[in-house]
């Protein structure tokens, strides 16, 4: 059935391409994919990075993994199969936004390496930044204002990344930031400099 559906669907190519969008906006589209344990700082870093990009007149949008579970991904749970589908959808939406010329910040645990790599393949090699927010589990637990780790330790939450479900660290990310050692501003500075070097923004 799936193969039949695919055979009957044709990709419709638009007439406005990536270069056209880049010319209009003054910068190229890209994905900045923040991955790390719960409590490593993904949402906070995404918010501050968005502010930095916005101040430099860069068209941007945050795709927060938790936020998408309120709508697009609300039918998904936290099994390995559902997590895989969650990241697949994030990747596909991010690609559409990049096609429209935006710099998309994805903030999601995205625990499995193969799923992040699949998201990477959707875009040209120079338009995907994998950013590993490295933070010891102990520190993430100390930061946990929602008490999720405590519930996971008590088996009140199942399939919780870092406790009852694995997290696979990136093998070769574009950026690694130790968020237990750097401030939010320092973390954003580190990411910003890498993005600048790849030509997505003018320094200023």
For each residue, the residues with C-beta under 8 A, 3 or more apart:
1: 4 5
2: 5 6
3: 6 7
4: 1 7 8
5: 1 2 8 9
6: 2 3 9
7: 3 4
8: 4 5
9: 5 6
10:
11:
12:
13:
14: 17
15:
16: 20 21
17: 14 20 21
18: 21 22 28 29 98 99 101
19: 22 23
20: 16 17 23 24
21: 16 17 18 24 25 29 99 100 101
22: 18 19 25 26 27 28 29 101
23: 19 20 26
24: 20 21 101
25: 21 22 58 59 101
26: 22 23 57
27: 22 58 59 101 103 200 201
28: 18 22 101 127 199 200
29: 18 21 22 97 98 99 100 101 102 103 104 127
30: 98 103 104 123 127 128 129 195 198 200
31: 94 95 98 103 104 106 119 123 127 128 129
32: 49 103 104 105 106 129 131 191 195
33: 94 106 108 110 116 119 120 128 129 130 131
34: 42 45 46 105 106 107 108 131 133
35: 42 108 109 110 111 116 130 131 132 133 170 173
36: 40 41 42 109 132 133 134 135 179
37: 40 109 135 137 140 161 162 167
38: 109 140 144 148 149 160 161 162
39: 135 139 140 141 142 143 144 149
40: 36 37 133 134 135 140 179
41: 36 44 45 133 135 179 184 187
42: 34 35 36 45 46 107 108 109 133
43: 46 47 64 66 107
44: 41 47 48 184
45: 34 41 42 48 49 107 133 177 179 184 187 188 191
46: 34 42 43 49 50 62 64 105 107
47: 43 44 50 51 62
48: 44 45 51 52 184 185 187 188
49: 32 45 46 52 53 105 188 191 192
50: 46 47 53 54 60 61 62 105
51: 47 48 54 55
52: 48 49 55 56 188 192
53: 49 50 56 58 60 103 105 201
54: 50 51 57 58 60
55: 51 52
56: 52 53 201 202 204
57: 26 54
58: 25 27 53 54 103 200 201
59: 25 27 101 102 103
60: 50 53 54 102 103 104 105
61: 50 97 102 104 105
62: 46 47 50 67 104 105 106 107
63: 67 68 90 93 94 97 104 105 106 107 108
64: 43 46 67 68 107 108
65: 68 69 86 90 106 107 108 109 110
66: 43 69 70
67: 62 63 64 70 71
68: 63 64 65 71 72 73 86 89 90 93
69: 65 66 73 74 76 86
70: 66 67 74
71: 67 68 74
72: 68 89 93
73: 68 69 76 85 86 89
74: 69 70 71
75:
76: 69 73 82 83 85 86
77: 82 159
78: 82 83 158 159 160 165
79: 82 83 159
80: 83 84 112 159 165
81: 84 85
82: 76 77 78 79 85 86
83: 76 78 79 80 86 87 110 111 112 115 165
84: 80 81 87 88 112 115
85: 73 76 81 82 88 89
86: 65 68 69 73 76 82 83 89 90 108
87: 83 84 90 91 108 110 112 115 116 118 119
88: 84 85 91 92 115 118 119
89: 68 72 73 85 86 92 93
90: 63 65 68 86 87 93 94 106 108 110 119
91: 87 88 94 95 115 118 119 122
92: 88 89 95 96 122
93: 63 68 72 89 90 96 97
94: 31 33 63 90 91 97 98 104 106 119 122 123
95: 31 91 92 98 99 122 123
96: 92 93 99 100
97: 29 61 63 93 94 100 102 104
98: 18 29 30 31 94 95 101 102 104 123 127
99: 18 21 29 95 96
100: 21 29 96 97
101: 18 21 22 24 25 27 28 29 59 98
102: 29 59 60 61 97 98
103: 27 29 30 31 32 53 58 59 60 195 200
104: 29 30 31 32 60 61 62 63 94 97 98
105: 32 34 46 49 50 53 60 61 62 63
106: 31 32 33 34 62 63 65 90 94 110 119
107: 34 42 43 45 46 62 63 64 65
108: 33 34 35 42 63 64 65 86 87 90
109: 35 36 37 38 42 65 161 167
110: 33 35 65 83 87 90 106 115 116 119
111: 35 83 161 165 166 167 168
112: 80 83 84 87 115 116 166 168
113: 116 117 168 169 170 171
114: 117 118
115: 83 84 87 88 91 110 112 118 119
116: 33 35 87 110 112 113 119 120 130 170
117: 113 114 120 121
118: 87 88 91 114 115 121 122
119: 31 33 87 88 90 91 94 106 110 115 116 122 128
120: 33 116 117 123 128 130
121: 117 118
122: 91 92 94 95 118 119
123: 30 31 94 95 98 120 127 128
124: 127 128
125: 128
126: 198
127: 28 29 30 31 98 123 124
128: 30 31 33 119 120 123 124 125 174
129: 30 31 32 33 174 175 191 194 195 198
130: 33 35 116 120 170 173 174 175
131: 32 33 34 35 173 174 175 176 177 191
132: 35 36 169 170 173 175 176 177
133: 34 35 36 40 41 42 45 177 179 187
134: 36 40 169 176 177 178 179 180
135: 36 37 39 40 41 139 140 178 179 180
136: 139 140 180
137: 37 140 141 162
138: 141 142
139: 39 135 136 142 143 180
140: 37 38 39 40 135 136 137 143 144 149 162
141: 39 137 138 144 149 150
142: 39 138 139
143: 39 139 140
144: 38 39 140 141 147 148 149 150
145:
146:
147: 144 150 151
148: 38 144 151 152 157 160
149: 38 39 140 141 144 152 153 160 162 163
150: 141 144 147 153 154
151: 147 148 154 156 157 160
152: 148 149 155 156 157 160 162 163 164
153: 149 150 163
154: 150 151
155: 152 158 164
156: 151 152
157: 148 151 152 160 164
158: 78 155 164
159: 77 78 79 80 164 165
160: 38 78 148 149 151 152 157 163 164 165
161: 37 38 109 111 165 166 167
162: 37 38 137 140 149 152 165 167
163: 149 152 153 160
164: 152 155 157 158 159 160
165: 78 80 83 111 159 160 161 162
166: 111 112 161
167: 37 109 111 161 162
168: 111 112 113
169: 113 132 134
170: 35 113 116 130 132 173 176
171: 113
172:
173: 35 130 131 132 170 176
174: 128 129 130 131 194
175: 129 130 131 132 190 191 194
176: 131 132 134 170 173
177: 45 131 132 133 134 182 187 190 191
178: 134 135 181 182
179: 36 40 41 45 133 134 135 182 187
180: 134 135 136 139
181: 178
182: 177 178 179 186 187 190
183: 186 187
184: 41 44 45 48 187 188
185: 48 188 189
186: 182 183 189 190
187: 41 45 48 133 177 179 182 183 184 190 191
188: 45 48 49 52 184 185 191 192
189: 185 186 192 193
190: 175 177 182 186 187 193 194
191: 32 45 49 129 131 175 177 187 188 194 195
192: 49 52 188 189 195 196 201
193: 189 190 196 197
194: 129 174 175 190 191 197 198
195: 30 32 103 129 191 192 198 200 201
196: 192 193 199 200 201 202 203
197: 193 194
198: 30 126 129 194 195
199: 28 196
200: 27 28 30 58 103 195 196
201: 27 53 56 58 192 195 196
202: 56 196
203: 196
204: 56
